[in-house]
Amino acid sequence: MTPIVRIALEEDIGTGDVTTRACVPESQQARGRFLAREPLIVAGLELLGELYDSVTLHKHDGDSCIDGEIIAEVAGTARTLLEHERVALNFLQRLSGVATLARQFAELVRGTNCRVLDTRKTTPGLRALEKAAAAAGGVTNHRMGLFDAVLIKNNHIAAAGGVRNAIERVRASGLDIEIEVRTRAELHEALDAGAQHLLLDNLTPAEAAEWIREIADRARVELSGGINLSTVRAYAETGADFVSSGAITHSARAMDISFRLELVGHDLSCPPGESPADFSLP
């Protein structure tokens, strides 16, 4: 079991699920179904195998679902299914939200030569899962952390004493070097120093297009800042190689996914006025 799943179970179950232990016989067997309750792109399904002994997947990460579709089925003791329900839903709802938003970004730049990148603006402890969900949605993962790529930003430039100094000091790393430039002077200094990957931040689409014409294919260009579902197409059409948006991970909403539990042989009763497909513990 991965540490993040173990932490989530320990956080939720603690010393024991007092409600389930009191209500449900230890030997009772059950099965359950995870259902989409709205259109979504599903992600996080590999975690079900860590939470349940018997899992049947009807969908795979990156698949689209419509309202009412079965995503996966699980089986085991009723106690285990109930104890792990909320953790499973928390992961699936959160990660499917990231994948769904990522798919919207990816679709909006279709037909351009621009790719959408995610960022490090992730939930602490969930980065690997959220980046996997973003990739399932169709965007490209940027660096996983501070250790696998060089990105020189404005504070690095200030600390190093300028653009050229910063580039020269990191060149020996052997890693791909990306540098953020905020002014025309920094842009030309970076190009003169041999920068091959530029980050242009907080420009309007018109400004970005002008800068990109000036760069004239001497370096790859990433745009960031102010890029959302309303603006991403305009930025992608500037000629940029990449656009990045932290919103893909930091602003994705949890998707509506429910869990239906059935005892072996008959349906578990639901609260008055609710159908079994809508029954989910809070």
N, C-alpha and C positions, 0 to 999 in steps of 0.2 A: 504494500500500500504506500502510495506517495505521501510525503510529509504533509502536503496541503490538505489532502483528503483526511488524513488522520487527525490533524488539527481541527478541521471542520466538524468531524464526528465528536471529538472530545469536547469541543465548545458547546455543541448542541445537546448531547446525551449526558455528559458529565458523569455523575455516579449512577445514572440509570434513568430510563424513561418511566417515570412513576405511573403515568396514565396507562400506557400500553401494558405494563406488567400487571396492573390491577385489573384491566379489562379483558385481556386476551390470553387464553391458555397457551402455555409454552409449546405444546405440540401442534398447535393449529397451523395448517399449511394454507398458503394463499398465493395468488398471482396478482400482478398489477400492470396497468398500462399507462404510459406517458402519452398524453394527447396534446397536440397543438390547439390552442383556442383562438388563434388568429393567424394570418399569413406570416411566415417567418422563414429564415434560413437557420437551420439547426447546427449547433456546435456543442462540443463537450461530451459527446456520447461515449468516448473511451473511458470516462470516469465511472460509468455505470458498472463496468466490469470490476471495479475496485469496491463497489458498494454492495453488489449482489452476486450470489453464486451462479444464478441462471439468468442469462440475458439473451433476448432475441431482438436484434435490431431490424426495424422496418425502414429506417433511414440511415444515412451516413453523414458525417460532417460536411457541410456545404450544400446539402440537399435542400430544396424548397419544400415547404409544407403548407397546406391549406387548413383552414379552420376545421377541426374535427378529425384530422388524420392521426393515426397511431404512429408515434415516433419509435417506441420501443416497448417490449414486454419483459417483465421480470417475474421470477418465481422464487419461493422459499418459505420460511416461517413467516407467519403474519406479523410476529413481533419485529423481525428484522426489516420487513418491508415498511412498517410504520415508523420504526426508529430512524431509518435512513431516508425517509421520504423528503423531508424538508431540505436536508443537505443536497440530495440529488437535484431537487427542483431549483435550489439556489444556484447551483453550478449551471444547470441547463438553461435557466432563464437568463442569467447574466451573460453567459458565453454566446447563446443564440442572439441576444441583443447586439453584441459586438459584431457577430457575423452578418446579421441583418443590415445593420448600418453600413458595414463595409461593402456589402453587395450594392447598396444604393449608390455609394461613392463610385464604385467600379463601373456601374452601368452608366453613370452620368458622363464619364470620360471615354466611353466606347467610341471608336472611330477616330480618336486622336492618337498621336504617338507618345502620349504622356501616361505615366503610371502613377497610381496613388500609393503613397507610403504611409505606414503607421508610425507611431512615435514611442518614446519611453514614458508617456503620460498614462501609466497603467495603474491598476489597483495594487498596492504593495503585496507581494507574495503571489500574485496571480499573473505576473507578466508572461510567463511561458504559455499559460493557458489562453490568455487574452490575445496574444500574438498568433497563436495557432488558430483561434477563432477568426481573427482578422484575415488571415491567409485563406481560411475556408470560405470566407465571404468574397474573396477575389482581389484583395489588395496585396501589396508587396511588403514584406517585413523589412523595416530598416534595422539598424543595429539592435541587438538584444540588450546590450548594456554599455557601460563605459569602457569595456575591455576588448571589444571586437572590431572597432572602427574608430578613426579619428574624426572628430567634428569640432573644429576650432570656432568658438563663438565669441561674442563681443568681449566678455570678461576674460577669456583666455588671451585675446589680442591685447587688452589693456595690461594684463599681468606680464605678458611676454615683451611688451614694449613696441608693439606694432605688428602689422600683418606679415611683413617679410620675416621678421624674427620668429614669429610663431610657426610659420611654414618651415623654415630652415631647421628649427629645433625638433620638429616631429618627423622630418623626412626619413631619419634613420630607423624609424619604427618598422618600415616596410609595409605598413597598412595603407589602405586607401585613405586619402586625405580630403576631407571636405571642409570648407571654410565659409563662414558667414561674413558677408560684406554689406555695409549699410550706406556707404556713400560711393560716388563715382571714383573718388580718389582711392578708396580701399579696393574697389573693383579693379582698377588698373594696376595697383600695387600687387594684388593677388595674381593677376594674369602674368605680370612681368616676373613674378617669383615662381611661375610654373604650376600654379594651381590648376587642377583638372576637374574639380567638382566644386561648384559654388552654390551657396545657400543665400537666396535673396528673400529677406523677411519684410513683411508689412508693406509691400508695394501694392498699388492698385493694378488691375489687369493691364491697363494702358501703360503704366510705368514699367511693369514687368516686361511687356512686349518690346518696349523701347530699349531697355537694358539688354535683353536677349539679342536683339538685332546688333547691338554694339559688341556683344561677346562674340558673335559670328562663329559659333561652333568651336571656339578655342577651349571650351570647357563644358562639361555637363552642368545643367542648371536644375536646381530644386527650388520651388517656391513654397513659402510657408507664411502663416499669419493671416487671419481673416478668411480662411478657406473652409467653407461649409457646404452643405448640399445646395444652397442657393447660388454660390459663387464658383464652385469647383470647375464647372464647364468653361467658364470664361477664363479662368487661370490656365486650364489645360490647353486652351486654344492659343495661348501666347507663344507657343513654340518651346515651352519648358519640357525637360525630360521627365521631371517628377513634380508632383505636388504632395505635400504632407499635411496631415490633419490630426491633431490630438483628439479631436472630437470622437473619432472612431472608437477609442477606448475610454476616454474620460467622460463622455456624454451619452454613451449608448444606454437606452432604457432596457429594463428587464422585460423579456417577452412573456406573453401569457401562455403558460404550459400547465396542465393539470395532471393529477395522478388519480386513477381509478383503481380501487382495491376490491378484489373479490375473494371471498373465502372459497376454498376448493368445494365445489358442489352448489354454491349459491352466492348471490350478491350480498355484500355487506350493506346493512341498512344505512341510509343517508339521513341527514337532517331534513325535517319537513320542508317541502317546497323545492328541494334540490334533486336533480337527477344524479345517478351514480357517476356519470362522466364529469360532473362538476364538483364532486366531493373531494376536498383536499384539506388536510389539517392545517391550521394557521401556523 
